[in-house]
Amino acid sequence: MIEQKPLHDGLFSWPDSDPEILGSRCNECGQHAFPPQNSCRNCTGNNTSVVGLGREGTLWTWTIQTFMPKDPYLTDETPETFVPYGVGYVELECGLRVESRLRQNTTSDLAIGMPMTLEIIPIRKDDQGIELVTFQFTKKEPN
Amino acid sequence: MDVAIVGLGLHPFGRSPSLSGLEQGAIAARAAMADAGTDFKAMQFAFGGSQDGGNADSMVNLLGLTGLQFTNIWNGCATGGSSLNAAYSAIKSGQYDIGLVTGFDKHPRGAFNPKPSEWGLDDWYGETGLMLTTQFFAMKLQRYMHDYNISRETLVSVAEKAFRNGSVTPTAWRQAALSREEIEQAPMVSEPLNKYMFCSPAEGGCALVICRADIAHNYTSKPIYLKTAVVRSRNYGSFEVFAPSQAPFVAESPTVTASRTAFELAGIGPEDVDVAQLQDTEVGAEIMHMAENGFCAHGDQEQWIAEGRTEITGALPVNTDGGCLANGEPVGASGLRQVYEICHQLRGSAGARQVPNSPKVGYTHVYGAPGISGVNILAV
């Protein structure tokens, strides 16, 4: 089995059989932020707690990244192997809209309001060969 | 103390392989001072900004070491707005009588590649491909089109106008008008925006000489009065660039708050404006900024643009020099180019792109990451 670790700690619960997005909730005004932060963007306070924000939401807006971005983009892709990816804001249950890569990458597969679910994907290998993983959202299939 | 703009200088936007960004800024500065019939020895202060062209105050090596106060300003794409705001305050407060505002840049080809650490973000955000301004503009517009029924035809019309206006602007980068078909068939960059719907990073320089209104006639027969210069950052809930998360609601943008304050301070309303420059980093930005600046209701842009109201001959000409779309965006200079163009329109010296019937009141709006807007109201 390939060894994996998060590209960045604290963005999603890990390791976890059912990972969820991690955010912060302001203990004064109740507003959330992602990634978690100690201060509050809404009320200017600095009294927050890290909370799980779930793994499901709806697509609030989206676009498609058609060309391979320049640095600081860092994956194992080349311009030849680059695959366009969707980018969107997913509105979570708490109302916070989290920016994410999307598995869907065509106009016919993306629509405002569609139900989305979290998945953890490999993004690149580090110099020790460990596979670094990050989060993205994908269309939620009906049960 | 009232404030006047008495000198206008511009180094043409586009590509100038033989000149550094700083040199283009210095050329613009000398042109502005010559336009005012004065020189660098007379300048008591300067504010300047550049993203990729080096420190603005290095310009003293090219203009002369006179010992003046020279302060560098940096506010992303809104740098020009912030520089002019600082100069406005310097005159308004009575601290100085006359000074220079300058901006220049020289960007590499292709999209900007900002570093997360410079914007308070961690590396993962850039490494996973979320830190592109093009994505933000596309996503803001995508939602706006959904909420307010803006059509793709309207996006094409704005691009068509920009390049048509650029074709009658001798200093513009893009000098060729484009047909609707050419625009429609351009390669997609970031849905719903294609290649001709985005402006590109470019090169260029712009400068203004600004002074106390009561001495303005020593420098020009046609002073342009800077009624107000307002800069605002974002409030919680404003949908902004470089944001890993957004609030659960959409609040007023910094453009709305800067615009409203500017109109209040100037004591006029949007209906009094004869000619406007609105930040058009892409076609959707111009459309959305028409409403955010108070010129029409959200959704009314569809009708306004279909009726040609923002054309040079329309009721509210917008981006008469082709805006960022036709001029490109040298970040440090771009906000000042807007003011340069409005000053020419109010002087009646805009040539083939002159708005008819002697416009009296002009308006400029610049927007930059991560949510800064600068609004200026100008009048003769």
Interface residues (C-beta under 8 A of the other chain):
Chain A: L7 H8 L11 G23 Q31 H32 A33 F34 P35 R41 N42 W60 T61 W62 T63 I64 Q65 T66 F67 P69 K70 D71 P72 Y73 L74 T75 Y85 V87 G88 Y89 E91 C94 G95 L96 R97 V98 E99 S100 R101 T107 I112 I123 R124 T134
Chain B: G110 A111 N113 K115 P116 D122 D123 W124 G126 E127 T128 G129 L130 M131 L132 Q135 A138 M139 K140 Q142 R143 H146 P187 M188 V189 S190 E191 P192 Y236 A243 P244 S245 Q246 A247 P248 F249
